[in-house]
Amino acid sequence: MASPFIWLQHALPHHPLSRSVGKLAASETPWLRDLLIRRFIAAYDVDMTEAARSPGQFRSFNDFFTRELKPGTRPLADAERHVLSPADGAVSQIGRIEGGRILQAKGREFTAAQLLGGDEAAARRFDGGSFATIYLSPRDYHRVHMPATGELLSTTYLPGDLFSVNGVTAENVEGLFARNERLVSLFTGSHGQFASVMVGAMIVAGIETVFGGPVETHAPERVHDRFARGEHVLEAGAEMGRFVLGSTVVLLFEPGRARWRRGLAPGDSVRMGEAIGDWI
């Protein structure tokens, strides 16, 4: 039986609530901004020694939440040999895409086609390949980086729900990551095609990318954009986007391309730029 936490999420108005919180988080009113930042740092024990700016130097809570790190705090593994972690966080699930299906939690799965918004051709390309789902907790650094060097082929914004994406919700809400609002970015590179899917969640006020700026989230319709060859090429470890509050990144790779690091399992912590797998 679902917990009260899950029932509450079904009952709450996801998008109006997230928009309201987003307005507070975007406020540049000094007393409100500073109060929100101080309370958040204390509540989640945020490590500000890694941040490039001190708490009093941010324009808004959103500016603080998407804070940059000091140079050198996330050394990159050898991208010629390894798949790089796209973010700081914890492994939610990791493994193979079998029969077009991706493991969400024990007893729950969703399909690659569902995650990709019904793109059956792309889903077939990833069938038999590798996936990794990485959850960013509130205290984590919230910028998303490239797991490999890639040329951007397309992006698709997919409207959806905004359930929480923590472990409890993943265990209790069917098709969570293919159900929530998300941005699918498809890339191609020397290790084949790969997808980086930024999944929204409860209270997530927005998603931004370095190639398109703020995404119009909480929108009613999908938005698909294709890009000219060579228009956007991002190096391994380069920033590709950020979450303005939230959430989760799902990576997909083609068969025979990536092998996950031995022993890496759900619940393990990862840091942006470290090796989470090897290229085959």
N, C-alpha and C positions, 0 to 999 in steps of 0.2 A: 504493500500500500504506500502511495506517495506521501512524503512528509508534508507538514504545513508549509515549509519553505517552498516546495514545488507547487502546491496548490495556490499559494500567494502569488507566485510568478505568473500562473495562468490567469489569475484574476486582475492583476495590475495592468493599467493602460501603458504598455511598453513605450511607445513613441512619444506620447505627450509627457510622460515622466522624464524620459531621457532629454527631450527638448528643454524642459524646465530646468533640469539640473545643468544642462549645457549653458544656459543663459547665465546662471550663477557662476559657473566655472570660467566663463569668458569675461566676467566683470573686471574692470580695471580700477574700481573704487578701492583706494588703499586699505581701509580698515577691513573690508570684507575679504579682499584678496589675501592680505597677510594672515587673517584669522584662519581662513581655509587652508592655507599652506602650512602654518604652524601646527594646526590640529591634525592634518594628514600625516605630516612627518612623524609626530608623536604616536599616532594611532598605529601606523604601519612600520615604524622603526626604519624609515628610509635612510639609506647610507648617503649622506650629502657630501662625504669626503671625495666621492668620485665625480661629483657634478662640477661643470665648468663655471657655474655661477653660484653665489650664496643665496639663501632664501629671500633676502631683501632686494634682489636684482631682477626679479621676474615681473613681467607686465600684468600677468593674470595667473589664476590657478592653472589654466590650460597651458600657459607658457612654462610653468613649473613642471607640470605633468609630462610634457614632451621634452624635458630638459636634455641638453646635450651633455656628453661626458668629457672629462679632461682628456686631451690627446694622450694616447698610449695606454689608456686603462683597459682596452680590449684588443690585445695583440691578435693578429690573424694567423691562423694555421696556414700551412702550404695549400693554397687553393688548387694547385695543379694535381695534388694527390688526394685532397680531402673535400668532403661536403662541409660547408661552414654552417654553424648554427645561425639562423637569421635573427635571433633575439635572445635576450635574457629571459629565463622562465623555467618551467618544468615540463618534462615530457608527459603529455597526456596519454598518447598511444603512439606506437611506432611499429612498422612491420611491412608486409607485402599487401598489395592490392590483388586480391584473389577473387576471380569470377566477377570482377568489376566492383567488388565490395570493400569497404574500408571499416575497420574496427573503430567504434566510438568508445565503448566501455564493455565490460563483461555482459554478454547477452544482447548487446545493441550494436547495430551496424547501419551504414548508409551507403549509397552507391556513389561512385565517382561522377556519374552522369548527374545525379541530384546535386552534388556539391558544385559542379560546374554549370549549373543552371540549365540542364537538359542538353548540353553539347555532347551528343553521343559520339561524334567523331573524335573529339579530344579524349573522351573517356576511354574509348577503345585503344587509343595510343598509350594510355597509362596502365591498361590492364596487364597484370603480371609484374608491374613495377613496384616501386617503393613509396611509402608515405611516412610522414612524421607530423604529429600534431603537437604544437608547443603552446602552453598556456602561460600568459603573462599575468602575474599577480599584481595587485595594486602597488606594491612597493618597488616593482621592477622598473628598469629603464624601458621606455615604451616606444623606441624607434625600431623599425624593422629593416633588416639589411639583406643583401643578396647572398644566397647560399653558394652561388657560382656566378661566373661572368655570363651575362646573357643579353641578348637583343630583344627588346620588347616587341611582341607581335600584336597583342590585343589586351584590352581590359574590358571587363563586364561587371557593372554594378547590378547586384541582384537584391531587390527589396525582400524583406522578410520580418520575422519576429525578432525580439531582443531579449531572449532568455539569458540568464547568467550562464557562463561557460565553465564554472568550477566543476570539480570532480563529482560532487553530489548531483548537480544538474545533469551532467553527462551520463550518469548512471540511471537517470529517471525520465529524461525527455527524449522521446524517439526522434532520431534524425536531427539532433541538435545543430550540428555544424552545417548541415545542408538545409536547415530550416531558418536559421538566423540571417539577418541582413549581412551581406558580404561583398567584397571586391575581389574578383578573380583576375590575376595578371598572368598571362602566358608568355614565356620567354623561349628563345632557342639559343644554343651555344655549342661549344665543342663537345659537351656531354649530352647532346640531344635536347629535346624540348622538356621544359619543366614548368610547373605552376606554383605560384605563391598566392595563397588565398587568405586574405585578411578578413576575419570573421568578427562582426560586431556583437555586442552583448548589452545587457541591461545597464543603463546609465551611460553607455558610450555616446558621446556627443558628436563624434565625427571621425572620419578617416581621411588622411591626406597622403598624397604621393609626391615624390620629387619631380615627376614628369607631368603631373596634371594639377597639382595644388589640391585644395579641399574638394572632396567628393561630396556631391549633393546627397547626403544620407537622409533617412526617413522619407524617401520619395516613393511614389506609388508604382513607378514603372522601371523596368530594367533599362540600362543604358550601355550600349556596346560600342566600343571604339577600336578601330584597327589603325596600325601605324606603318608608315613607310619603312622600307628596309634601311637600316642604319640611322633611323631618326632618334632612337633612344637606346644606347648601349651602356650598360652599367657593369662595373667591375665587381668581382667577388668581394664581399665585405662592404661595398658601398651602401649608403642608406638608400632605400627605395620608398619608404613611407613611414607613417607614424599613426598611432591611435590617440585620439583626444578622449581619453578615458577608455579602458579596456585593453586587450581582449585575447585573441588566439590566432595563431598562424598555422595553416596546413600546407605542407609541401608535398608535391607529387613529382615523381621521376619515372621515366620510361623503363621498361624491362632491360636488365643487363647493364644498367648504368651505375647504380649506387648500391653499396653494401653498408648497412649500418654498423657502427662501432660495436664490437663485441661487448656484451654485458649492459649496453644502454637499455634501460627499461622504464616503463611508466613510473612516474614519481621522481625520477632523477632530475637534478638541477642542471641546467646548461647556461652558458654565457655566450653572448654574441661573438662570433668569430672563431670559437673553438671548433675542433674537428668532431663532427657527430657521425661521420661515415667516411668511406673510402670510395674513390672512383674505380670501377672495374675496368 
